Amino acid sequence: MSQTFEITIDGKVVTVDSSMTILEAAKKVNIYIPALCYHPDLPPTSSCGVCVVDIKGQAQPKRACSAPVSPGMVISTNTRELREYRKTILKLLLSNHDVTCPTCSANEKCELQKIVNNMDIRTSHLQSVLKMAPLDDSSYVIHRDPNKCISCGRCIIVCNENQSVYALAFVNRGFGGSVETAFMKGLDHSPCVNCGQCIIYCPTGALSEKTDIDDVWKAILDPDKHVIVQEAPSIRVSLSDEFGLELGELTTEKMYAALKTIGFDAIMDTNFTADVTIMEEGTELVEKLKSGNKQPVITSCSPGWVKFIETYYPDLLGCLSTSKSPMSIFGVLSKTYYAKEKNIDPAKIVSVAIMPCTAKKFEARRPEMSDSGFQDTDYVLTTRELLRMIKEVGIDFKNLEPAQPDSGMSFYTGAGTIFGTTGGVMEAALRTAYKLVTGTELENVDIKEVRGFEGIKEAEIEMPGFGKLKVAVVHGLGNARKLMDKVRKQIKETGQSEYNFIEVMACPGGCVGGGGQPYGNDLAKRAKRAAGLYADDKKCKYRKSHENPEVIKVYKDFLGKPNHDLAHKLLHTVYFKRSQIDGKVIEKVTNK
């Protein structure tokens, strides 16, 4: 049981909880202690030693990120000796670091750069001992530069402990230690699922996404190409703080305006196809319930999760919805329905997706995502890549005049926008499933039982005709593993599961915490972005996917009935069993 007591930090008396570290106690009273390997979402690694402090009565400095508080402590954080100690550590790191800050993807966002600047360290006189290691460009999605790695261990904790993927590990110790993949063969020969959480938590530019910016610019500037762009739900709440707006503030109309200024030919919205996804997944759920099948429908919107279940739980792929993600549904419709409506040769259409997710780059390149007769989605840009394009054009985002998207595949409901946070797909699906089952509208559409940031949430939802549906919402692959182990055991022992519907998002917090989101992403920021999406839901004219007039039109004029005939051919997909060693395809498991 925790206790409260007083300690003194730099002359300030602070009331603390016994569960706190010195670093957490200092933050409570706005005392700055430099810390490099520390991250508030992760257990401390105590790797770098930059956060050292003096404790009265103790001979050696202690690392504030991991040292617990104790009653009566008297702590000094900024003595001459501590400053010299920190500077020495930072100089050693810089001497073994590829200091090419202006061209680094993490420039101005790098935590090492920030602390070095704060400590007034100049690099021109430092002797380099760096022996340049080869870059790891084996992955289609993630670029790994070991020459910028400081061996803080954050990526390993996230990959192995939080996500339970085990693609990264430490090799060797001390000054010669490094982060590597198994047998040092590169990320493409590992079980990496491309979730990009390692990028989000990397304090330097050692990990970054492979960029498609130049290819997108080439398409935009080609007069023979018609470039259509979609933006994922969470993008509208992820751009704000980068441009001096409130964290999580909705920027939907400014986002459209920025994309028009960049030069895209048609600005649409992924929220539209999120509503289409609900029509497909909701229909799957209802059809399974009516058939008496006692195994759950599991959502398929998160590509990191899809590759994870293909790798670790291929026996459960029969439970996975065959519906494509909103991004891929938009991609196929852009080169079929949209091309027909606008009388444009689909060969001239370039379909670009702005996503919060690095794994979407992998999804777009899956060979089965070509039901339009072309690669359905040509390029995927992360939120970070869009930010770079906005800055490249010199757009004053904060003061942009609002703009509207083009019609056809842009109108969305509140159900579509909450796809961007954990629990949102579940809530959206239940709003429509209720209508499909009962023929009547759900009155209270705010299904708060599935909201929140607990790792695994369970609820029972009353569904007339079927009694109570048991649902579960899980985010973060480590949590998904726990739930899938439970489902696997139930099905193996009884042939059925207690759950009817399960939502899984690979990234903690869902898409608001995706691997392509802006640097400095933590759980507190993700919660504020989620709040912005729920606010967007509240103000929408329609809040249920089946009410979307553009969705009604696309089914009436083109697709037909959800999950049948043309809709099934274009909007559904197949899955594969993959190797747990290198993630490569072993065999096809399910058909449309």
Secondary structure, DSSP 4 states (H G I P E B T S, - for coil): ---EEEEEETTEEEEEETT-BHHHHHHHTT-----SS--TTS-----S-TTEEEETT-SS-EETTTPBP-TT-EEES--HHHHHHHHHHHHHHHHTS---GGGSTTTTT-HHHHHHHHTT--STTPPP---PPPPB--SSSEEE-GGG-----HHHIIIIIIS-----EEES-GGG-EEE-GGG--GGGS------HHHHH-SSSSEEEPP-HHHHHHHHT-TT-EEEEEE-GGGGGTSTGGGTSPTT---HHHHHHHHHHHT-SEE--HHHHHHHHHHHHHHHHHHHHHHT--SPEE----HHHHHHHHHH-GGGGGGB--BPPHHHHHHHHHTTHHHHHHT--GGGEEEEEEES-SHHHHHHH-TT--TTSS-S--EEEEHHHHHHHHHHHT--GGGPPP--PPSSS----HHHHGGGSTTHHHHHHHHHHHHHHHSS--S----GGG-S--SEEEEEEEETTTEEEEEEEEESHHHHHHHHHHHHHHHHHHS--S-SEEEEESSTTGGGG-TTSPSS--HHHHHHHHHHHHHHHHH-S--SGGG-HHHHHHIIIII-STTSHHHHHHHB--EEEE-TTT--EEEEEE--
